[in-house]
Amino acid sequence: MHERRTIAKSRSDRTKSPTLRWKRVAWSFVLFVSAGLSLLSPRLFAQDTQSALARPQGYYKVVPLTGVSAEAMAASVAGATTIPMWRYNITASRDGHPYTGMMVGRSPFFHGARTTNVPTFIIPLKVHMPDGGVFDPSATDSTCSPSGTPLNLFQNSPIITPVDISMGGIDIGTAQYVDAFQRANFWTDVSATGTRYHSTLGPVTTLAVQTFNVPAGKGATYTTSQYGGCGKIGVVDFSTMDNYVTGTLMPALAGSGVGPTNFPIILLYNVVMGDPGVSLTSNCCILGYHGAGGFPAQTYSPMDYDTTRIFGGVGNTSIAAHEVGEWMDDPLGTNPTPAWGNIGQVTGCQGNLEVGDPLSGTLFPSIVMPNNVTYELQELAFFSWFYSTPSLGVNGWFSDHQTFTNDAAVCP
């Protein structure tokens, strides 16, 4: 088992690290010391043996593509046997070194007038825990999700449904949230062409609910009231979840069209992951992750739609914003950057283009959609924050809500 503090790795470390790597959210946790509160809110399912309750911590993770050369990936993209991607080359002003990587869509540097649609599947996953807990994103939950089913709310969220988005007084246009982020990311190049540059999830197809019967010892159900939360939360062992997604779920859905040329979103409801194990307070909690595997490369992302509200800086679709944003800018999990760190979820130094990590727990302004539901989204870091100044981003910013006003500091 890896120590959590080793999850933020330098570029050289990443080439030696295991395929599955921790990414940590450096959020404060709240300690409840009242024995009376503990007695009033006992667990209904799996028991925690700690004498004092600590608020669970949230993490994000990436499963990078391995065993595929850059030349093979370039040929695959050219042959349209995987999702559309473009390659960038940049010399970073932070260290003077050249970097290259691949992003989803088409290059914004060629007149910024290219629109790319990536076929996307929403796969709602009903999770049956061995202790009897059931977590179904398609089911009504009038207590914790009174505005509709998590699936319906996700479908109508800014992750999927375009809405007019502004950043710092600049109208970015009508777009899905991550599409708007990507436009703002390269605003210097794309704004001159009006609204003609987009990288969108579409068409979006929702498949029938799939059921995952978690093996004995690989999942557990907990109450959340002792943390001030709503309802129950499930914890599944990470390797068990990823093996099911990549080895069973996606192959079984190949006949429905799921494959390397599209992006499957595996939608969970109040289900997170431990790595390893199923404790809520130890080696937990991975809220979502994105990964890539095989050849032609299949990208994918399981993500939690959270209504428990027990994780700091996390709202209904902020996890999705984090993961779709990282999939957009680092779809293979292999884009290197100058070392950065000691910020967001990262303790120590990290050397990859994971645009959600440095702002984990920091929310973008909420958006009220036509269904009158307020959606929470995570703020994301711009390309220029990782590599160079001046910023290519909107307003000269280094993130999409100006939390970052300069590029990443040198990480020792």
C-alpha positions in Angstrom: 0.0 0.0 0.0 1.3 3.4 -0.9 1.5 6.2 1.6 -1.0 8.9 0.6 1.7 11.6 0.6 3.4 9.8 -2.3 0.5 10.3 -4.7 1.9 13.6 -6.0 4.8 12.6 -8.1 7.4 14.4 -10.2 7.6 13.6 -13.9 10.5 11.1 -13.4 8.6 9.4 -10.6 5.5 8.9 -12.7 7.4 6.8 -15.2 8.2 4.4 -12.5 4.9 4.4 -10.6 2.2 1.7 -10.7 -0.6 2.1 -13.2 -3.1 3.0 -10.4 -1.9 6.0 -8.5 -3.4 8.0 -5.6 -4.3 11.6 -6.0 -5.1 13.4 -2.7 -7.5 16.2 -1.9 -5.8 18.3 0.8 -8.9 19.3 2.6 -9.3 19.9 6.3 -11.3 17.4 8.1 -13.6 18.1 11.0 -13.3 16.1 14.2 -16.5 15.4 16.2 -15.6 14.7 19.8 -19.1 14.6 21.3 -19.9 11.1 22.5 -23.5 12.2 22.8 -23.6 12.9 19.0 -22.1 9.5 18.3 -24.8 7.8 20.4 -27.5 9.7 18.6 -26.3 8.7 15.2 -25.2 5.0 15.2 -24.2 3.3 12.0 -26.9 1.2 10.5 -24.6 -0.9 8.4 -20.8 -1.3 8.5 -19.2 -0.2 11.8 -16.3 2.2 12.3 -14.0 1.3 15.2 -12.6 4.7 15.7 -13.3 6.2 19.1 -13.7 9.7 17.6 -15.3 10.4 14.2 -13.3 12.1 11.5 -15.0 13.6 8.5 -14.2 11.5 5.5 -11.7 12.9 2.9 -12.2 13.0 -0.8 -9.6 12.1 -3.4 -9.4 11.8 -7.2 -7.4 9.3 -9.2 -6.1 8.6 -12.7 -5.4 5.3 -14.5 -2.9 6.2 -17.2 -2.5 4.5 -20.5 0.5 2.2 -20.6 2.3 0.1 -23.2 1.3 2.3 -26.2 3.8 4.5 -27.9 3.2 8.0 -29.0 3.6 7.0 -32.6 1.0 4.3 -32.3 -1.4 6.8 -30.6 -0.8 9.3 -33.4 -1.6 6.6 -36.0 -4.7 5.6 -34.1 -6.0 9.2 -33.9 -5.3 9.7 -37.6 -7.2 6.5 -38.4 -10.1 7.5 -36.2 -9.9 4.3 -34.2 -10.1 6.2 -30.9 -11.6 9.5 -29.8 -10.4 12.7 -31.7 -7.3 14.2 -30.1 -4.8 16.8 -31.0 -1.1 17.0 -30.0 0.5 20.1 -28.5 4.2 21.1 -28.3 5.3 23.8 -25.9 8.4 25.1 -24.3 7.5 25.9 -20.7 8.6 29.3 -19.5 8.7 27.8 -16.0 11.7 25.6 -16.7 12.7 26.2 -20.3 12.0 22.5 -21.2 9.9 21.2 -24.1 6.7 19.3 -23.4 4.3 17.5 -25.6 0.9 15.9 -25.0 -2.5 15.1 -26.3 -5.9 16.7 -25.6 -9.5 15.8 -26.7 -10.8 17.7 -29.7 -9.0 19.8 -32.3 -6.2 22.3 -31.9 -7.3 25.8 -30.9 -4.1 27.2 -32.4 -5.2 27.0 -36.0 -7.6 29.9 -36.2 -9.7 28.6 -33.3 -12.6 27.7 -35.6 -12.9 23.9 -35.1 -15.8 22.2 -33.4 -15.5 18.6 -32.2 -18.2 16.3 -31.0 -17.2 13.3 -29.0 -20.0 10.6 -28.8 -20.7 10.0 -25.1 -22.5 7.3 -23.2 -24.0 7.8 -19.8 -24.1 4.4 -18.1 -26.1 4.5 -14.9 -24.7 1.9 -12.5 -26.9 0.4 -9.8 -24.6 -0.9 -7.0 -25.7 -3.7 -4.8 -23.5 -4.0 -1.7 -23.0 -7.4 0.0 -24.5 -6.0 3.2 -27.8 -5.2 1.4 -27.2 -1.5 0.6 -28.5 -0.4 -2.9 -27.4 2.7 -4.7 -29.3 3.4 -7.9 -28.9 6.7 -9.8 -32.1 6.0 -11.7 -34.3 5.7 -8.5 -36.2 8.3 -6.7 -34.7 9.6 -3.5 -37.1 12.2 -2.1 -34.9 12.8 1.0 -31.5 13.5 -0.5 -32.4 14.2 -4.1 -35.9 15.8 -3.9 -35.6 17.6 -7.3 -35.5 14.4 -9.3 -33.5 11.2 -9.8 -29.7 11.7 -9.9 -29.7 10.4 -13.5 -32.2 12.9 -14.7 -30.5 15.7 -12.8 -27.1 14.7 -14.3 -28.6 14.7 -17.8 -29.9 18.2 -17.3 -26.7 19.5 -15.6 -24.2 21.9 -17.3 -22.0 18.9 -17.8 -24.3 17.6 -20.5 -26.8 20.5 -21.3 -25.3 23.7 -22.8 -26.0 27.0 -21.0 -24.7 30.6 -21.5 -21.6 30.9 -19.3 -19.6 34.0 -18.4 -16.2 34.3 -16.7 -15.1 37.6 -15.3 -17.6 39.6 -17.3 -16.7 37.9 -20.6 -19.4 35.9 -22.3 -17.8 32.6 -23.2 -20.9 31.5 -25.1 -23.5 28.8 -24.8 -21.7 25.6 -24.0 -21.4 22.7 -21.7 -19.3 23.6 -18.7 -16.1 21.8 -19.8 -16.5 23.0 -23.3 -16.7 26.6 -21.9 -13.7 25.9 -19.8 -11.7 24.7 -22.8 -12.8 27.8 -24.8 -11.7 30.0 -21.9 -8.5 28.0 -21.6 -7.3 29.1 -25.0 -9.3 32.4 -25.2 -6.5 34.3 -26.9 -6.7 32.0 -29.9 -10.4 31.1 -30.1 -12.2 34.4 -29.2 -11.3 36.0 -32.5 -13.5 33.4 -34.3 -16.6 34.0 -32.2 -18.3 30.9 -31.1 -16.9 28.5 -33.7 -14.5 26.6 -31.4 -16.1 23.9 -29.3 -15.1 20.5 -27.8 -18.4 18.9 -26.8 -19.9 15.7 -25.4 -22.3 14.7 -28.1 -24.4 13.0 -29.1 -25.1 11.9 -25.6 -26.8 8.5 -25.3 -28.1 7.2 -22.0 -28.0 3.4 -21.7 -30.2 1.1 -19.6 -29.3 0.8 -15.9 -26.6 -1.8 -15.3 -26.3 -3.7 -12.0 -23.1 -4.4 -10.2 -23.4 -7.0 -7.5 -20.3 -6.3 -5.4 -18.5 -9.4 -4.1 -18.4 -10.2 -0.4 -15.8 -8.2 1.4 -15.4 -5.7 -1.5 -18.1 -3.2 -0.6 -19.9 -1.7 2.5 -22.7 0.7 3.4 -22.5 3.5 5.9 -24.8 6.1 7.3 -23.7 9.8 7.0 -25.8 11.5 9.7 -22.9 11.5 12.1 -21.0 13.7 9.6 -24.0 16.0 9.1 -24.7 14.3 5.8 -27.8 13.0 4.1 -28.7 9.3 3.7 -26.2 6.5 3.1 -23.0 6.1 1.3 -21.4 3.1 -0.3 -17.7 2.3 -0.4 -16.3 -0.2 -3.0 -12.7 -1.4 -3.2 -11.1 0.5 -6.1 -9.5 -2.4 -7.9 -12.8 -4.3 -7.7 -14.6 -1.4 -9.3 -12.1 -0.8 -12.0 -11.8 -4.4 -12.9 -15.5 -4.7 -13.2 -15.8 -1.5 -15.3 -13.0 -2.4 -17.7 -13.3 -6.2 -17.7 -17.0 -6.7 -17.5 -19.2 -3.6 -17.9 -17.7 -2.0 -21.0 -17.1 -5.2 -22.9 -20.7 -6.2 -22.2 -21.9 -2.9 -23.7 -19.9 -3.2 -26.9 -23.1 -4.3 -28.7 -24.7 -1.0 -27.6 -21.9 1.0 -29.2 -19.5 1.5 -26.3 -16.0 1.4 -27.6 -12.7 3.4 -28.1 -14.3 6.0 -30.4 -16.6 7.3 -27.7 -16.5 8.3 -24.0 -18.3 6.2 -21.5 -19.4 8.0 -18.2 -20.2 5.5 -15.5 -22.6 7.3 -13.3 -22.6 6.3 -9.6 -24.9 7.6 -6.9 -23.4 8.2 -3.5 -20.8 5.5 -4.1 -17.1 6.1 -3.6 -14.0 3.9 -3.5 -11.3 2.9 -1.1 -7.9 1.9 -2.3 -7.6 -0.6 -1.0 -10.5 -1.7 1.2 -14.0 -0.6 2.1 -13.5 1.6 5.2 -15.1 5.0 5.0 -12.2 6.5 7.1 -9.1 4.6 6.0 -7.7 4.7 2.4 -10.9 6.5 1.3 -12.5 8.1 -0.5 -11.9 8.2 -4.3 -14.9 10.3 -5.6 -14.2 9.7 -9.3 -11.4 8.9 -11.7 -10.6 8.8 -15.4 -8.7 6.2 -17.1 -7.4 4.8 -20.4 -6.5 1.3 -21.5 -6.0 -1.0 -24.4 -5.3 -0.3 -28.0 -7.0 1.4 -29.7 -7.2 3.3 -26.4 -10.5 3.3 -24.6 -11.0 6.3 -22.3 -13.6 6.2 -19.6 -14.6 7.8 -16.3 -16.6 6.5 -13.3 -17.9 9.4 -11.2 -20.2 9.9 -8.2 -23.2 12.1 -8.2 -23.0 13.2 -4.6 -26.0 14.2 -2.4 -24.5 13.1 1.0 -22.6 16.4 1.3 -20.0 14.9 3.7 -17.0 15.9 1.6 -15.8 19.5 1.8 -16.0 21.6 -1.4 -18.0 18.9 -3.2 -21.5 19.4 -4.7 -23.8 17.5 -7.0 -21.8 17.7 -10.2 -18.5 19.1 -9.0 -17.0 15.6 -9.2 -18.1 15.3 -12.8 -16.7 18.7 -13.6 -13.3 17.6 -12.2 -13.2 14.3 -14.1 -14.6 15.5 -17.5 -12.2 18.4 -17.3 -9.3 16.2 -16.7 -10.4 13.8 -19.4 -10.6 16.7 -21.8 -7.1 18.0 -21.2 -5.3 14.7 -20.2 -7.4 11.9 -21.8 -4.6 9.3 -21.6 -3.3 10.4 -18.2 0.2 10.8 -19.6 0.6 14.6 -20.4 3.8 15.7 -18.6 4.3 19.2 -17.1 6.9 21.0 -15.0 6.7 20.0 -11.4 3.9 21.7 -9.4 2.3 20.9 -6.1 1.5 21.6 -2.4 -1.9 22.9 -3.5 -5.4 21.5 -3.8 -5.4 17.8 -3.3 -1.6 17.5 -3.9 0.9 17.1 -1.1 4.4 17.2 -2.5 5.1 17.6 -6.2 3.2 16.3 -9.2 4.1 16.5 -12.9 1.0 16.0 -15.0 -1.8 18.0 -16.7 -4.6 17.1 -14.3 -6.6 20.4 -14.4 -8.8 19.5 -11.4 -6.2 18.4 -8.9 -4.8 21.9 -7.9 -8.3 23.2 -7.3 -9.9 20.2 -5.7 -12.5 21.5 -3.2 -12.7 24.9 -4.9 -16.1 25.6 -6.6 -17.0 27.6 -9.7 -20.0 29.9 -9.2 -23.2 27.8 -9.1 -25.3 27.7 -12.2 -29.1 27.5 -12.1 -30.4 25.5 -15.0 -33.9 25.7 -16.7 -35.1 22.9 -14.4 -34.6 25.4 -11.5 -31.9 23.2 -10.0 -28.7 24.8 -8.7 -25.6 22.9 -10.0 -22.2 23.0 -8.3 -19.1 22.7 -10.5 -15.4 22.6 -9.7 -13.1 25.4 -10.8 -10.4 24.2 -13.2 -6.8 25.3 -13.8 -5.8 26.6 -17.3 -3.1 25.2 -19.6 -1.0 28.3 -19.0 -0.9 27.7 -15.2 1.0 24.5 -15.8 3.4 25.7 -18.5 3.8 29.4 -19.2 3.2 33.1 -18.9 1.6 35.2 -20.2 -1.7 33.3 -19.9 -3.6 32.3 -23.0 -6.8 32.2 -20.9 -9.7 34.5 -20.7 -8.9 37.8 -18.9 -5.3 36.7 -18.6 -6.4 34.3 -15.8 -4.8 31.0 -14.9 -8.0 29.3 -13.8 -11.6 29.7 -14.9 -12.7 31.7 -11.8 -9.4 33.6 -11.2 -8.4 31.7 -8.1 -5.0 31.4 -9.8 -3.6 34.8 -10.9 -0.2 33.5 -11.9 1.3 30.3 -13.1 2.3 27.4 -10.8 5.0 28.1 -8.4 8.2 26.1 -8.5 7.8 22.9 -6.6 10.9 21.8 -4.8 
